[in-house]
């Protein structure tokens, strides 16, 4: 494998996959089409339910059929979801579109990380993974920030043209995925064609191996729990910041500017993560979770500058934590079930989102955003203190591969 060419194609994939122009304004399009805010909430909830249910199966699928094929399939499913969004105004078809978009996300989640790590492993450069993953994250965040700034243009285009661009984006991401090389490490015994019996046997095998990894590596479980909670907490803040900033006096048309600043903080955190290899992980997890919790709480400030700065710092801390935790966990996972295990980690985020999002929304509506964000910040910081107190097992300390 030509590792330089593989990395160039992986970076190109981040550019194309990050060009999600509809994500920042899909609710606005939804309301403009005559749907209610309650239906938007149902659609968002349906997205997370599908995401939670399909996260681990999609990882197993990636381990069975290969990373490259899974990424190609993801682009096709994404394009199909965007097509359903403009095909009809039937609410049930919209839910199908949300489900397809969630499944497309699941197919990428875990697969991209596994392909990156195993490509480096096959090239004898796995120690570069943390730096490479931080570059990938920065590319994605940079493109996503640009699409946020283009939200005014996206709205002016209208939902039909915007979703048509999303269809093209999905197809392009599949074409870029075709340029990637499949890794051979961990796939020496894989069959090219799988029967139903083979699939059933593989699923049972992956389930047993995954449970074995978690059982023998309790610190991996704690990292997954902490990473999922911090990521969910920061995403909920990002969701509710838009309405909060408008209520503080910011004009709705300028909402893309503070979101851009928050994205810049995230990019800085991703860049910083690549320089934390010498920092003890337990200390980083403790300090990072405390910082994220504190800044989540301060994000409710009625002073716009303070609120945006705090939200940005929380997202920066999240990026440092997530990238470093993922890098350490990759050292424990075997190539045969790598995508499955990364998907288990991603599922923690979905589970916390299903719990934290409605609870925080209820607290904002019934109490206040200050109380809601303070409670969320205490939860994140408290979880960090509890999870970081547990001693690591001898297996974890040596990051033994199973």
N, C-alpha and C positions, 0 to 999 in steps of 0.2 A: 504493500500500500504506500502511495505517495502521501505522507502525512501533511506536507505543506498544502498540497492540492485539496486534501480532505478538509483541512481547517478553513481554507478559503471558501469552500462550498458550504461549510457549516455556518460561517459568518454571513454568507450571502443568504442562507436560509433564514437567519435571524432578521435580516433586513426585510425580506419579503413577508415573513410571518408576523412581524411587528407592525406592518402597515394596516392596522385595523381602524379604518376611518369612521366606522359606524359605532364602535363601542362607546365613545364618549357621549353620543347623542341618541342612542337607540330609544331611550325612554321618551324623548321629545318627539321622535318620529311616531312612536307608538300612540302617544296622546293625540297627535295631529290627525291620525287615521280614525279617530273616534272612539278609541278604547279608553277605559277608565284607569285611574291610578291604582285601583284595587286589582284590576286585571294585569297591570304591569307588575304588581307585587306577586301575583300568582305565577306569571311567566318567569320572573327572576327566581322564585322559589323552586319551580319545576326544573329550571336549569341546574340548580345546585343539587337537587335530589338525583337527577340523572347523572350528574358529575360524580356524586358520592357513590352511586351504585356501580358505575362503569369504570371507576378509577383502577381498581385492581385487575378486573378482567382485561382491560385494555393493555395493562402492563404484561400480563401473561400472554396475550396475543402477540405483543412485540417480541417477547422471548421465544415464542414458537415459530413465527413466520419470518422474523428478522426485522431489524430497525428501519432499514431503507424502505421496505414494502409498507411498513406501518406509517411512515411519514408521508409516503405517496397517497395512501388511503386517507390520511387525515385531511389533505388538501381537497380531495374529491368530496368527502363528507361535508367539509366547510362550505364548498361551493353549492352543494345540494341544500344546505341549510339557508344560505342567502337567497337561493332561488325560491324556496318555500315562502320566504318573507315577502316576496313581491308577486307571487303567483295568485294570491287570493287574500281577502280580508277576513276569512273565516278564523275565529279565535283558536279552534282546535288545530288548524294547520300551522298557526303561529307557534303553538306549543310544540308541535313536531319540529319546527325550525329551531326552536330553543334547545330541544333535545339533541338534534343533530349537531348544533354548535357546541354543546357541552361534550358530546362524544368525540368530536373533532379535537377539542382541547385535551380530553383524556388521552387520545392517541399520541399526541405530541408529548404530554407530560410523562416523564420517565424515559420515554424512548430517546428524546434528544440528548438527555444527560448520559444515558447508557451508551449511546453511539459515540459521544464525545470521549467518554472515559475509556471505552474499549478500543477506540481508534488510537488513542495515546498509548494505551497498554500494549497494543500490538506493535506500535512503533518504538516501544521501550522508553517512552517519555511520560509515563503516568504521573510523575512528580510535577508536571506542568499543569495538571488539571485545574487547580484552584485559580491560576492566572488566566487560563483559557476560558473557564466558565465565567470569570468576572468580566472578561472582554465581551463574551456573548451576551451577558446580562446588560452591559452598558449599551451595546448596539441596539438591543431590543427596547430598552428604556428610552434611548435617544429617538428612535423612530416613533415610539408611542407618544413621546412628548410633542413631536412635530405634528402628529395627527390630532392631538388635543388643540394645538394652535390653529389647525385647519378646520376646527369645528364650525366656524362661521361659514366657510366655503361649503362644507358638507351639508349644512342645513339649507343653504341656498340651492344646492343641487337637487334637493328633494330625496325622499326615501327610495324611489325606484332607481334613479341613477346611482345613488350611493351604494345600494345593495348590489347593483350590477357590477360596480367596481370591486365589491367584495367577492363576487363570483369569480372575476378575473384574477383577483389576488389569490384565492384558493387554488385555482388551476395552475397559476404560476408557481406557487409553493410546491405543488406536486412535481412540476417540471424540474425545479431546483433539487428536490429530493432524489430525482432520477440520476442526477449528476454525482450523488454521494456513492461511496464504495461501502459495501456490506463488510462487516468485520468477520473474521474467521474464529477469533478467540472465543471459546465457550460454545461454539456451534459445530464442532467436529463430528458429533454424533447426531446432529439434527437431520431429519428427512426433508427433502424438497417438497414432497407431497404428503399431506397428512390425511388419514381417514378419520371418521368419527370416533373410532375406537382409539386411535392415536391421540386425538385431541383430548378425549376423556382421561386417558392415562397421563398425558402431560399436565393437565390441570390438577389432577390429584398429586402428582409429583411436585409441581410448583407450590401448591398449598402447603404440603408437608415440609418442603425445604424452607419456605418463607417463615413458617411458624417456628421451625428449628432455629433460624437465625435470630428471631426476636427473643426466643426463650433463652438462648445461650449468650445473648448480648443485651442485657437490660439497659445499658447506657444508650444504645441505639434507640430503644423505645422512648427513653426520656428526651433525647434530642428531637425525635419526631414530634412528640407531644408539645415541647416548648416551641419548636419552629412553627408548627401548625397554629398554635394559639397566638403567637406574635404576629404572624402573617394575617390571620383573620382579624385581629384587633386593628392593625394598620389599614386594612382594606375597608373595614367598617367606618373608620375615621375619614378615609378618602371619599367614601360614598356620601357621608353626612356633612362633610365640609362645604360642599357646594351650596346647599340651602343655608347653612350657618353663615357663610361669608356674605351671601346676598342679604340676609337679615341684619347683618352688621353694617350694611350700607354700600357694599360693592355692587356695581351694576352687573346685571346678569350677562350682558354681552362681553364682559371682561373676565369671566370666570376662568377662561383658558390660561390667563397670565399666572395666577397663583398656582394652578395645577402644573404649569410648566416649572415653576420654582421648586415645587415638591418633587417633581421628576428629576430635577438637577441634583437635589439632595440624595435621591435614590441612586443616581449614577455615581455620585461621589462615594456613597457607601459601598457600591459594587467594586469601585476601583480600590478602595481601602481594604476590602476583604482579601484581595490578592496579595496584600502585604502583611497579613496577620499569621503567617505560617509558624512563626516563632513564639506566638502568644499561646499560653496554655488554654486549651479549649474551655475547661470548666470556668476559669476566670472570665473569659470572653463571654460565655453564656450568661454568667451572673451579671456582669456589668452591662451587657447589651440588653438583657431583659429589664433591668432596673431603669436604664436610660429610656427604652421604648415605653415602659409604663409611665414614667414621669412625663415625657413629652406628649403622650396620648392625652393625659389629664390636662396639660396646659393648652392643648389644641382648642379647647372650648373658650379661650379668651375672646372677649368682645373687641379687642384691639386686633385689627386685621393682620398687621405685620407680625405681631406676637403669635397669633394663631397659625399663620402660614409657616413661620419659622419652626414652631414646635412640631407641626405635622411633618415638615420636611425632615427634621432631626429624627423623629420616630421612624420614618420610612428609611432613612439612612442607616439607623441601627438595625432595622429589620434586614436590610440587604447584607450587611456584614455578617449577621447571625446565620441567615439562611444559606449563604454561599459557603461559609466555613463549616457549618453543620453538614451540609450535603457532601462537601469534599471529604470530611472525616468518615462519614458513613460509607462512601464509595470504596474506601479501603477495606471495609469489612465484607461488602457484598461480593459474591462470586459472579462471574460473567454470565453464567447460565440463567440466573434469575435477577440480574441487575435491574432491568426495567420494571419487573414486578415489585421489587423492594422499594425503588424510587416512587412507584405508584402508591405503595402503602403509605409512604411519607406524605405524598400529596393528598391522600384521602383524609389524613388528620386535619388538614386545612378545611376540606369540605365539611367534615363533621362539625368542627368548631364554628364554621360559617352558619350552618343550619341552626346552631344554638345561639351564638353570640349576636348575629344580625337582628333577629326579631326582638330579642331581649333588650338590646341597646335602643332599637327603634321605639319600643314601648316606653323605655325610661325617658327618652327624649320627649315623647309626646305627653306622658303623664306627669313627669317630674320636671326636668330641665336638661339641656345639653351639658351643662356643667356637672350635674350629678351623674349623668350617663357616662360621660367621658372619664370622670374621676373613678367611677366604679370599674370601668373597663381597664383603666391604667393600673388600679390596685390589683385586679385579677392577673394581668400580665406580669407585673413586678412580683407579686406573691408566688405565682407559678414558677418563676425563675428561681426565687429563693428556695422553694421546696425541692424542685427537681435537681438543682445543683448541689444540694446537700448530700444526696445519695452517693455512696462510694462506688467507684467503678470496679467491676469484676476483673480478675486477672486476664480473662479472655479479651475483654474490651481494651485493656491497657495495651495488649500486644496486637490489637486489631487483626485477630486471626481470621483468615478466610476459611469459609465453610464450603 
